[in-house]
Amino acid sequence: MTVRILIGENEELKELAEEFPQEAAVIEEMLKAAESEDETIKIFNEGIKELGRYGLLGDMSVKQVQRLIIGRYQKSIAKPVSLDENENRNCLIMGKTDHTWVDALPARTIIALLRLLTPVINKNLLPFLTVFLFFSIAITHIADDIRPLFLDAHIGWYTNGGEGWVWTKGDNDIVSWNGTLLGQIETEIWNLTGIVGFMGIKIRLRTVPSQVFFLGYARYVKIDYKEE
């Protein structure tokens, strides 16, 4: 579920789309300078307030979104575990990247259903089922662009990688990336997923194709840099 900032003739939206990436950069610098757990949570809460100020939380209040994201993170805090330097679990997450795709649970369910039914369905009916499921997926993606909150999404980047930054704080303490990113998680749908179990706000920016800003909680993150 997402909010898309559409840039047309509306001057107010144009100004919003130009301002928000600057706000995201400020939040990124504040996170880098944070020295404690409490300070990190405070910065996230302030970031959610900023999203609310821009009217990007849909019909949810700032307090509701804060409780949803911060509450989920605090319930998931575990003892330190052995993780590679390019991964994190049960983490607060924030980022701004381009060439980014996002798949919510409904679209993944439809694709999984197609894979399950393909071997057993009558071959004459398969083209009709494929068309039906294709349009169903298209409708879910359209719906994703008018709703403000994701509850269980996968986020990754296209084949050539996505340029930008991602910051996390979780079981592996603070892990961040800045550069050309590629996901490293194999899932049932995509082989190169970078973030799974994302719950939070995603804003699609039009300044660069497929550029998004996201803020929330993630169950698992594993990202590497594209080799030049």
N, C-alpha and C positions, 0 to 999 in steps of 0.2 A: 504494500500500500504506500503510495507516495504522494507528495505534493509536487507539482510541476510549476515552475515559474515561466509563464508564457510571455514572450516578448513580441508585442505587435505595435499598434499605434498608441497603446496605453502608456503615457509618459511615466506614471507612477510605478508601473511594473518594470519599465526600463531602468528607472533609478534604483529600484529594489534589487534587480538582478546585478547591477553594477556595484551596489554597496555590500551585498551579503558576502561575496568572496573576501572582501577586505575584513569583515567581521570574523570570518573563519580563520584568516591568517593571524589575527590578534589572539583568538582563543588558542590556536596552535602554539604560539609563543608563550602564553601563560601556562599551558600544560607542560612545556619543556622546562619551565622554571619552577614548577610545583615541587615542594620538598616533603610533603606529607600526604597521607591518605585523606585526611580531612580537607586539605587544601585542594586536592584533585576533585573530590566530590563537590566542593563549593564551586569550582570552575565549571564542572558539568552542569550544576544547577543554574548557574548564571547563563551558560550557553542555551539551556532550554528556555530560560526567561527571554533571551534575545529572539529565539524562534517564535515565542508567543507574541513578542512585540511586533514582529513582522507579519503576524497573523497566519503562521504556518503550522499550527497545531490542530487545525480542523475544529471539531466540536469538543475537543478535550481541553481541560484547563491546564495551566502550567503545573499546578500541584499534582494533578492526576498523572501527567507524563513523568514528572520527577519521581513520584512513588513507583511507577511502573519500571523505569529504567534503573534507578539507583537501588530500589528495593530488590529487584532481581539480582543485581550484582552483589549486594550485601548478603543475600541468602546463599549465594554460590561460592563465596570466598572459602578456599580450602588451604590446607597446609601446602608449603612449597613442594612442587613436584619436579621431576627431571624432564625438562623440555629442551629442545634445540633452541639456538639463539634466534631462529627465524619463525618461532611459533609462540602462541599464547592461548590460554584457556580461561573461560569464565571471566571475561574482561569487559571493562568499560572500553569503548572504541569510538574514535572520531577520525574522519579523513575527508580529503577532497581529491578526487582522481578523475581523469578523463578516460574515454574509451571503455566505459564501465557498463556491465550488465547486472541486472538484479532479477532474481527469480523468487517469487513468493510461493507459499505452500500450495495454493490452488493450481498454479501452472505446473508445478512439479508433480502433483497428484495426477493431473490429466495425462502428462507424458508417461508416467509410470503405468497408468491404466492402458494406454495404447500399446506399450511394450508387452504387457501381460496378456492382452487379448489377441495380439497379432498372430501368435502360433496356432490358436485354437478357433479363430473365427472363420466363417465361410469366406473363401477367396473372393467371391462375387460381391460380398458386402464390405470387404476391406477398404476399397476406395472411398465409399460413403462414410465409413467410420473415421478414416483419416481426415477427410474434409471437415466432418463435424468437430472432431477434436482440435483441428487446426484453428477453426473459427472460435472454438471455446477458449483456446489459449490466447488468441488475439483479444477477445473480450476481457479476459482477466488482466491482460497488460494495460488495456485502456482504463479499466477500473482502478488499477494500481496508480494511474497518473492523476486520480482525483481524490484519493484518500490519503490522510496524513500520516498514518502509523503502520509500520510493519510489526508483525508479531513473530514470524519465523521465516526469515529470508536467507537466500544465498547471494553473495556478492562476489563478482570476479571481473576479469578483464579479457578483452578479445586477444586473438592470437599474437599480435605484435606487442602486447602489454599495455598497461595504462600508466600515464605519467601523473605523478602527484605524491601525496603523503598520507600515511596512516599511522595513528598513534593508539597504543593499547596499554592498559594496566590491569593485570590479572594474576593468575597463579604463577606466571613467570615474571612477576614484577612488571617493569616498564619495558616494552619492546616497541620500536617504531621503525618506519621505513620512509624513505624519501628518494624517489627516482622513478625508473621505469619498472613497474611491478607486474609479476605473474603469480597467479594462485598455484598452490602446491597440494591441494586436497582433492583426492579422488572421491567423487560422489556418484549416486545412481544416475544422475542426469548429465553432469559436466565433469570432465577430467581435470580441469584446471580452475577449481573454485578456490578463492582466497579466504572467504569468510562464510561460516555456516552458523545457523542459529542466531541470525541478527534480529534484534528487537529494538526498534527505535524509529527515528525520523530520518527520511531521505528526501533531499531536495534536488531536483534535476535542474541544472543551470544550462542556459542556452549559449553562454559565451564561448564555449568550446563544444563540439559534438559529443554527446554522451558524457558530459562532465557532471559529476554529482558530488554533493556534500552529504555526509551521513554522520549521525551521532546516536549512540545507544549502547546496548549490551550485545556481546557475541559469545556464543558457546565455545567456538574454536576458530582460531585464525592461524594460517600458515602461508607465508608469502616469501617469495624470493625475487631477486632482481633479474631482469632480462640480460643475457650475455650479449655484449656488443660484438 
